[in-house]
Amino acid sequence: MLESLISYIIQKAGELNLRYEVHHFPSGAAIIDIWMEHAFCVIQLYKEEIGMSLLEDGEDVSLDTRPDRSFENEKTFKDEFERVLSACKQS
């Protein structure tokens, strides 16, 4: 699941020409950073866990190891990720 989900995220970010970085960790976890026009998105993947944090421009919030949102399944995550990306397309 992890590699296919990473590929999906990279593909979607690439379609919008968004800058992204993928970080792999010895634990098997991965973090994907995506720079959008007015926000910074951090996606955390570990085993069956999916988390996402979105920092809007002007927000004075420090990054945390706990995501803002956690998703119980891949479909729910993809629906929210698509919503975030569609907002990015409209700006």
C-alpha positions as CSV (number, residue, x, y, z in Angstrom):
1,M,0.0,0.0,0.0
2,L,2.7,2.5,1.0
3,E,4.6,2.6,-2.4
4,S,1.4,2.7,-4.5
5,L,0.0,5.6,-2.3
6,I,3.3,7.5,-2.6
7,S,3.2,7.1,-6.4
8,Y,-0.4,8.4,-6.4
9,I,0.5,11.4,-4.3
10,I,3.5,12.2,-6.5
11,Q,1.5,11.8,-9.7
12,K,-1.2,14.2,-8.4
13,A,1.3,16.8,-7.2
14,G,3.1,16.5,-10.6
15,E,0.0,17.1,-12.6
16,L,-0.2,20.5,-10.9
17,N,3.5,21.1,-11.2
18,L,3.8,21.3,-7.4
19,R,7.2,21.0,-5.8
20,Y,7.4,18.0,-3.5
21,E,9.9,15.9,-1.5
22,V,9.6,12.4,-0.3
23,H,11.5,11.3,2.8
24,H,11.8,7.6,3.6
25,F,12.8,6.4,7.1
26,P,14.4,3.2,8.4
27,S,11.2,2.4,10.3
28,G,9.4,2.1,6.9
29,A,7.6,5.4,7.4
30,A,7.5,8.1,4.7
31,I,6.8,11.8,4.8
32,I,5.8,13.8,1.7
33,D,6.1,17.5,1.7
34,I,4.2,19.4,-0.9
35,W,4.5,23.2,-1.5
36,M,1.3,24.8,-2.9
37,E,0.8,28.4,-3.8
38,H,-0.7,29.4,-0.5
39,A,-0.1,26.4,1.7
40,F,2.3,23.7,2.7
41,C,1.0,20.1,3.0
42,V,2.7,17.3,5.0
43,I,1.6,13.7,4.4
44,Q,2.7,11.1,6.9
45,L,2.5,7.4,5.9
46,Y,3.4,4.5,8.2
47,K,2.1,0.9,7.8
48,E,-1.7,1.4,7.6
49,E,-1.7,4.9,9.1
50,I,-2.2,8.0,6.9
51,G,-1.9,11.5,8.3
52,M,-2.1,14.9,6.7
53,S,-1.3,18.4,7.9
54,L,-2.0,21.6,6.0
55,L,-0.4,24.9,6.9
56,E,-1.9,27.9,5.3
57,D,0.2,31.0,4.5
58,G,0.3,33.3,7.4
59,E,-0.5,30.6,10.0
60,D,1.9,30.8,12.9
61,V,1.9,27.1,13.8
62,S,4.9,24.9,14.4
63,L,5.1,21.5,12.8
64,D,4.3,18.6,15.0
65,T,4.9,14.8,14.7
66,R,1.1,14.3,15.0
67,P,-0.9,15.1,11.9
68,D,-3.8,17.5,11.9
69,R,-6.0,14.7,10.4
70,S,-5.7,11.0,10.4
71,F,-7.4,8.7,7.9
72,E,-8.7,5.2,8.5
73,N,-8.5,4.1,4.9
74,E,-6.9,5.1,1.6
75,K,-10.1,6.1,0.0
76,T,-11.0,8.6,2.7
77,F,-7.5,10.1,2.4
78,K,-7.6,10.3,-1.3
79,D,-11.0,12.1,-1.2
80,E,-9.6,14.8,1.2
81,F,-6.3,15.0,-0.8
82,E,-8.3,15.6,-4.0
83,R,-10.3,18.3,-2.2
84,V,-7.1,20.1,-1.1
85,L,-5.6,19.9,-4.6
86,S,-8.8,21.2,-6.2
87,A,-8.6,24.3,-3.9
88,C,-5.0,24.6,-5.0
89,K,-6.1,24.6,-8.7
90,Q,-8.6,27.4,-8.1
91,S,-6.2,29.8,-6.5
